[in-house]
């Protein structure tokens, strides 16, 4: 991606998204619907539902432990399955966004790229060469995210652009 910005006169825009308490906010019913929508076998969906049935948590600070509380939303912190479940929700969300935007972002992709974002666990990077289309995509990400109770932490988001071998950070 960076080579593209260096080798051409086009500007490459990158936006690093920050999801507010990403794992804590995922809507479980939305997660189960996404698993079904993506064709995951019902046995596996039921296993995931069992993992999240009647979940409780407590907090320990300096040897003091709180009482147990019911956890109604989110996916488990520290569970090896959680990053994958989060990615499943993100995959459905991004798929819906691409469907809504249709050809808009594709026209402004880096030549040879077949994607507009990179997702790793709860880190998301969006890229493009047109600020208007990238802004539309970010607005759609925000709208789709709300469907799963996920919110962007705009104060923590970062953006940058690169053009002809120079990189500039754009303050937010």
C-alpha positions, 0 to 999 in steps of 0.5 A: 500500500505504501509503495503505491503512494510513493510510486504514483502522484495519487494520495493514499489515505489511511484511517485507523479506527478505534472501536469503543470497548470493542469486545464489551459492546458486541450485541450477542443476538446480532452475533448469533444472527450473523453466524446463521447468516454466514452459514455456520452450522446450527450445532456450532451456533448453539455451542457459542450460545451455550458459552454465553448463556448466563455469564457472570463476572467479578472484578479484583483490585488489590486483593479486593473482589467485587460481587458477581454481576450478570454480563448481558452484552459483549464477548469474553475478554481473554477467551481464545474464541473472542477475536474470531467472533469479533471478526465474524461480526466485522466481516458481516458488517463490512460485507453489508457496507460494500453492498451499500456502497456498491462500486463507489470505493472500488473505483478508488482502490489501489490498483490490484487491491480487492479490499478497502480495509484491513481487520485484525481482532478489534483493529481496523484500517480503512484505505482509499484514494478518494476522501469523499468515498472514504468518508461515505464508507466511514459513515456507513461503518458507523451506521452498521456498527450501531446495529451491533451496539458497536461505537467508534471512539472518534477521539482515538481514531487516526488518519494519515495520507501519503503522496509522492514519497512524503507522509503527513499526519492529519490531526483529528 
